[in-house]
């Protein structure tokens, strides 16, 4: 009995080993496809962010199929083919980032000019738009603790901002006002704080805001809140060590829309520039060109934010769309968008960039072909590093 069972047990173990290897290979290969194809559902979109911005981790883990024993069966060899394919696909964002890295400095030179070493203009941006060693080692910067202040009272509700102050405190630091995303319905000032710390460590005073959310509050409530926050910062400029004449608005997604709207429509002279990360600029266009409803019901989001459809509220949709305010006095603009964004089409930023170009407004449009919505969540990734470079270069051009 014993001699008969040994080969049988061995075969079962071998079969299980090949089955596990093959299952793992199929899994990592399926995940790697999200590096090049749009995610069809909300859950897969979230996974796609990880795949596109942490692809080097997936690439390395895909090589586990090369563990001893892979040559012993056809199934094992097929697993290795899938694993190696997955590794290559997962690295495509880093590979594709090379061309963006090459042309990005030139984009800024065309838009804002080149500064020589003898210029008094401070060198306040990373030397390289993308350092591959930082993908693995991480960008080195200190964590800056924030202090929370109430900037507005709405009845019994307090609206707050988180202030990240550079050390040592400069009595004339330029300010960056950060406006969170969340489809105008969710999110808060704690969203993605890493960039706030990074910019504070580089000499900027950063204020991350909370604002009133839909559907309880509709447009223009959050716009009014941001305007109130700007006024609050200017009034307390001496206390905070802020230069009240040098502010830049920075928003993500819905926050990008709000940043553009305030910068373009408020005629606030202190706003020297505006940065939109994957934000919508034309809400009517967003309603008529909706996102995949399995990822987000963008029409419902707009209705809850504005109070109705474009047919019901055409003037509201127009007034709430930053693209209609572009003119000769529009502040300089940095637009950042993923080329395969599943939630907010990159056509939003492309169309706004065209309008800015036609009106002669200084701007840079940074499109990341591999990236999806939320591509800045990992500052060390391909998108994250390029975004940090672009933001620093833009801030240096418009606020110093």
JORAUR-V614939 format. One record per residue. SS is DSSP state (2 for helix, 1 for strand, 0 for the rest). PSI is psi as a letter, one per 20 degrees, with the letter a starting at -180 (999 if undefined). NEAR is the number of other ideal C-beta (glycine too) atoms within 12 Angstrom. Layout:
SS,PSI,NEAR  SS,PSI,NEAR
//
This chain:
0,g,7  2,g,8  2,h,9  2,h,10  2,h,11  2,g,12  2,h,12  2,g,14  2,g,15  2,g,15  2,h,16  2,g,14  2,g,16  2,g,20  2,g,19  2,h,16  2,g,24  2,h,28  2,g,18  2,g,22  2,g,34  2,g,27  2,g,21  2,g,29  2,g,35  2,g,24  2,g,23  2,h,36  2,g,32  2,g,26  2,h,35  2,h,37  2,h,28  2,i,37  2,i,43  0,i,28  0,q,22  0,q,28  0,p,34  0,i,18  0,r,18  2,g,23  2,g,15  2,h,24  2,g,32  2,g,22  2,h,28  2,h,41  2,g,37  2,g,29  2,g,42  2,h,51  2,i,39  0,k,33  2,h,43  2,h,34  2,g,25  2,h,36  2,g,31  2,g,20  2,h,26  2,h,37  2,i,26  2,i,25  2,i,36  2,j,23  0,q,21  0,p,12  0,i,21  2,h,29  2,i,17  2,i,20  0,r,19  2,h,13  2,h,27  2,g,28  2,h,21  2,h,22  2,g,36  2,h,32  2,g,23  2,g,33  2,g,37  2,h,25  2,g,28  2,g,36  2,g,32  2,g,26  2,g,31  2,h,39  2,i,33  2,h,30  2,g,45  2,h,39  2,g,24  2,h,28  2,h,39  2,g,22  2,h,20  2,g,35  2,h,29  2,h,15  2,i,21  2,g,36  2,h,27  2,h,18  2,g,30  2,h,32  2,h,16  2,g,17  2,h,30  2,j,30  0,r,17  0,p,16  0,p,20  0,r,10  0,h,9  0,i,7  0,q,12  0,i,9  0,p,19  0,q,20  0,n,18  0,k,28  0,q,32  0,q,29  0,h,16  0,p,22  0,h,34  0,o,36  0,o,26  2,h,20  2,h,14  2,h,27  2,h,29  2,h,17  2,h,12  0,q,18  0,p,29  0,o,15  0,q,24  0,q,16  0,p,15  0,p,28  0,q,17  1,q,24  1,p,22  1,p,20  1,q,26  1,p,20  1,i,32  1,q,28  1,p,14  1,n,21  0,c,10  0,i,6  1,p,17  1,p,16  1,p,31  1,r,27  1,q,40  1,p,32  1,p,38  1,o,42  0,p,32  0,q,31  0,p,19  0,q,11  0,p,21  0,p,23  0,i,17  0,l,21  1,p,38  1,q,41  1,q,46  1,o,48  1,o,52  1,p,51  1,o,48  0,r,42  0,a,41  0,k,33  0,k,37  0,j,45  0,i,29  0,a,22  0,r,28  0,a,25  0,i,34  0,i,21  0,p,29  0,m,34  0,i,25  2,g,30  2,h,40  2,g,41  2,g,31  2,g,38  2,h,42  2,h,38  2,i,28  0,j,36  0,j,35  0,q,46  1,p,44  1,p,45  1,o,44  1,p,45  1,q,49  0,q,35  0,r,46  0,q,31  0,q,31  0,r,28  0,i,21  0,h,17  0,p,25  0,r,25  0,p,36  0,k,27  2,g,27  2,h,41  2,g,39  2,h,24  2,g,37  2,g,46  2,h,34  2,h,31  2,g,43  2,g,42  2,g,24  2,g,30  2,g,42  2,g,27  2,h,18  0,k,24  2,g,27  2,g,15  2,h,18  2,i,33  0,k,28  1,q,37  1,o,26  1,i,28  1,j,20  1,n,31  1,q,44  1,p,46  1,p,51  1,p,52  1,q,48  1,p,44  0,d,46  2,h,47  2,h,46  2,g,44  2,g,50  2,h,53  2,g,50  2,g,52  2,g,46  2,g,42  2,h,47  2,h,40  2,i,33  0,i,30  0,k,16  0,o,32  0,h,15  0,i,31  1,o,41  1,i,34  1,r,41  1,q,53  1,p,49  1,o,51  1,o,50  0,l,48  0,q,50  0,p,52  0,i,46  0,o,34  2,h,43  2,g,30  2,g,29  2,h,41  2,g,33  2,i,19  0,m,21  0,r,27  0,r,36  0,o,24  0,i,16  0,i,18  0,g,29  0,p,33  0,n,19  2,h,34  2,g,26  2,g,22  2,g,33  2,g,41  2,g,29  2,h,24  2,g,40  2,i,39  0,j,23  0,a,23  0,r,22  0,h,26  0,h,15  0,h,14  0,m,23  2,h,18  2,h,18  2,g,25  2,h,31  2,g,22  2,h,21  0,j,41  0,o,36  2,h,45  2,h,40  2,i,26  2,j,31  0,p,31  0,a,18  0,h,13  0,j,19  0,p,32  0,q,40  1,q,32  1,p,46  1,p,50  1,p,49  1,p,49  1,q,43  1,p,44  0,i,31  0,k,35  0,p,42  0,i,38  0,g,42  0,o,50  0,p,35  0,i,37  2,h,26  2,g,43  2,h,43  2,g,26  2,h,29  2,g,44  2,h,32  2,g,20  2,g,30  2,g,35  2,g,21  2,h,16  0,j,22  0,k,15  0,p,34  0,p,28  1,r,41  1,p,40  1,o,38  1,o,44  1,p,34  1,o,42  0,h,27  0,i,38  0,q,45  0,a,43  0,p,46  0,k,42  0,i,47  0,j,47  0,h,31  0,o,32  0,h,35  0,i,33  0,a,43  2,g,43  2,g,46  2,g,40  2,g,43  2,h,50  2,g,51  2,g,42  2,g,39  2,g,44  2,g,45  2,g,42  2,g,41  2,g,43  2,g,41  2,h,33  2,h,35  2,i,38  2,i,41  0,999,29
//
